[in-house]
Amino acid sequence: MSTEAIVHVIDDDEAVRQSVEFLLRTSGITAKTYGSAAAFLAALQNVDSGCVITDVRMPEISGIDLLRRRGERQINMPVIVITGHGDVPLAVEAMKAGAVDFLEKPFDDELLLRSVRFALSRAQENAEQESERAELDARIAALTNRERDVLDGLVAGKPNKIIAFDLAISPRTVEIYRANLMTKMQAASLSELVRMALLAGVMKSGTNK
């Protein structure tokens, strides 16, 4: 899959799609267009990273519906919604559903480009976080059961003595496990270790290797 940032333009109005695509391409931004949200969802396996621009009012699947389906379909791309006159309440609803911005038609070209660049920047941040999370998940998966138990205790803010008591081991043994954790997780400090664990969702999963 290409790592090129692509703007996916979804609108049932062909003239709007062509206009937005032309503006983006002439600004050096790659764009793909779809005549409906259903067409976009059907192409998800071939969709590259980037962001989405979608009309808020479309037949069958609206922009709001698309936003609500992001979680179900694991669409992590930022979404900008386009609204017609009088659709501001819908735009606000879209923002509440996770859109990063909304633009009223007819929109200013520079305003659209600024919004797109912000969304692409957000998409890059999301991609970097996902990559980091995947790496952290791999490191955590390599921990032993006991190392994971000690990690859970550290993330919960417990001192070594309490962790030792909870696990029925000596504080010195906890220190050894803690040192192993720092090495395996590649953490330079306890605060970094805790940040890594929280980013990986350690306290949410509660599962051991």
C-alpha positions in Angstrom: 0.0 0.0 0.0 1.2 3.5 -0.9 2.2 5.8 1.9 1.3 8.8 -0.2 -1.3 11.0 1.5 -4.5 11.0 -0.5 -7.6 13.1 -0.1 -10.8 11.0 -0.7 -13.5 13.3 -2.0 -17.1 11.9 -1.6 -20.0 13.8 -3.1 -23.0 12.8 -5.2 -22.7 16.1 -7.1 -20.2 15.4 -10.0 -19.5 19.1 -10.5 -18.4 19.5 -6.9 -16.2 16.4 -7.0 -14.5 17.6 -10.1 -14.0 21.1 -8.8 -12.5 19.9 -5.5 -10.3 17.3 -7.2 -9.0 20.0 -9.7 -8.2 22.4 -6.8 -6.4 19.7 -4.9 -4.4 18.4 -7.8 -3.3 21.9 -8.9 -2.1 22.4 -5.3 0.0 19.3 -5.5 -2.3 17.1 -3.5 -3.4 13.7 -4.7 -7.1 13.1 -4.7 -9.6 10.3 -5.5 -13.3 10.8 -6.0 -16.4 8.7 -5.1 -20.0 9.4 -6.1 -21.3 8.0 -2.8 -20.3 7.0 0.6 -21.2 3.4 -0.3 -18.7 3.5 -3.2 -16.0 4.7 -0.8 -16.8 2.0 1.8 -16.7 -0.6 -1.0 -13.2 0.5 -2.0 -11.8 0.6 1.6 -9.4 -2.3 1.0 -7.7 -0.3 -1.7 -7.9 3.1 0.1 -4.6 4.6 1.0 -3.8 6.8 4.0 -4.9 10.4 4.0 -8.1 12.2 4.8 -11.7 12.3 3.7 -13.9 15.2 2.3 -17.5 14.3 2.3 -20.8 16.0 1.6 -23.0 15.9 4.6 -26.2 15.3 2.6 -26.1 12.3 0.3 -28.7 9.6 -0.6 -28.5 6.2 1.2 -25.4 6.9 3.4 -25.0 10.5 4.5 -21.8 12.1 5.7 -23.1 11.7 9.3 -23.7 8.0 8.7 -20.2 7.6 7.3 -18.7 9.2 10.4 -20.7 6.9 12.6 -19.4 3.9 10.6 -15.8 4.8 10.9 -15.4 2.9 14.2 -17.1 -0.2 12.8 -15.0 -0.2 9.7 -11.8 1.0 11.5 -11.4 4.1 9.3 -8.8 6.2 11.1 -8.7 9.0 8.6 -9.7 12.5 9.6 -13.0 13.7 7.9 -13.9 17.1 6.7 -17.6 17.6 5.9 -19.1 19.9 3.3 -22.4 21.5 4.0 -25.0 23.4 2.0 -26.7 26.6 3.1 -28.8 26.0 6.2 -27.0 22.7 7.1 -25.0 24.2 9.9 -26.9 22.1 12.6 -25.9 19.0 10.6 -22.3 20.2 10.5 -22.3 20.6 14.3 -23.7 17.1 14.6 -20.9 15.9 12.3 -18.2 17.6 14.5 -19.7 15.8 17.5 -19.4 12.6 15.5 -15.7 13.1 14.9 -15.3 15.4 11.9 -12.2 17.6 12.2 -13.8 20.5 10.3 -16.8 21.6 8.2 -17.1 24.0 5.3 -20.1 25.7 3.9 -20.8 25.8 0.1 -19.6 27.8 -1.7 -16.3 27.5 0.2 -13.2 29.6 -0.3 -10.4 27.7 -2.0 -7.7 28.7 0.4 -10.0 27.8 3.3 -10.5 24.3 1.9 -6.8 23.8 1.3 -5.9 25.0 4.8 -8.5 22.5 6.2 -7.1 19.7 4.1 -3.5 20.3 5.1 -4.5 20.3 8.7 -6.4 17.0 8.2 -3.4 15.5 6.4 -1.2 16.6 9.3 -3.6 14.9 11.7 -3.6 11.8 9.6 0.2 11.6 9.7 0.2 12.0 13.5 -2.4 9.2 13.7 -0.3 6.9 11.5 2.8 7.5 13.6 0.8 6.8 16.8 -0.6 3.6 15.3 2.9 2.5 14.3 4.2 3.2 17.8 1.3 1.4 19.3 2.0 -1.7 17.2 5.6 -1.7 18.2 4.7 -1.3 21.9 2.2 -4.1 21.6 4.9 -6.4 20.2 7.2 -5.5 23.1 4.5 -6.2 25.7 3.6 -9.5 24.0 7.2 -10.5 24.6 6.9 -10.1 28.4 6.6 -13.0 30.7 3.5 -13.3 32.9 5.3 -12.1 36.0 6.9 -9.2 34.1 3.4 -8.2 32.9 2.1 -8.4 36.5 4.9 -6.1 37.7 4.1 -3.7 34.8 0.5 -3.6 35.7 1.5 -2.7 39.3 3.8 0.1 38.1 1.1 1.5 35.8 -1.3 1.5 38.7 1.2 3.6 40.7 2.1 1.0 43.2 5.6 1.1 44.9 7.8 -2.0 44.7 6.9 -3.1 48.3 3.2 -3.2 47.5 3.7 -5.0 44.2 5.9 -7.5 46.0 3.2 -8.0 48.7 0.5 -8.4 46.0 2.5 -11.0 44.1 4.0 -12.7 47.1 7.6 -12.1 46.0 10.4 -10.1 47.5 10.9 -6.4 46.8 14.4 -7.3 45.4 12.7 -9.7 42.9 10.4 -6.9 41.9 13.4 -4.7 41.2 14.8 -7.4 39.0 11.6 -7.7 37.0 11.4 -4.0 36.8 14.9 -3.8 35.3 14.0 -6.5 32.8 10.9 -4.5 31.9 12.9 -1.3 31.3 15.2 -3.3 29.0 12.5 -5.2 27.0 10.3 -2.1 26.7 13.3 0.1 25.8 12.3 2.7 28.3 14.8 5.1 29.7 12.8 6.0 32.8 9.8 4.8 34.8 7.7 7.7 33.5 8.5 6.6 29.9 7.6 3.0 30.8 4.2 4.1 32.2 3.6 6.3 29.1 4.3 3.4 26.8 2.0 1.1 28.8 -0.8 3.6 28.8 -0.5 4.2 25.0 -0.7 0.4 24.4 -3.8 0.2 26.6 -2.3 -2.1 29.2 -4.8 -1.3 31.9 -7.7 -1.7 29.5 -6.8 -5.2 28.3 -5.7 -6.8 31.6 -4.5 -9.8 29.7 -1.3 -11.6 30.3 1.0 -13.4 27.9 
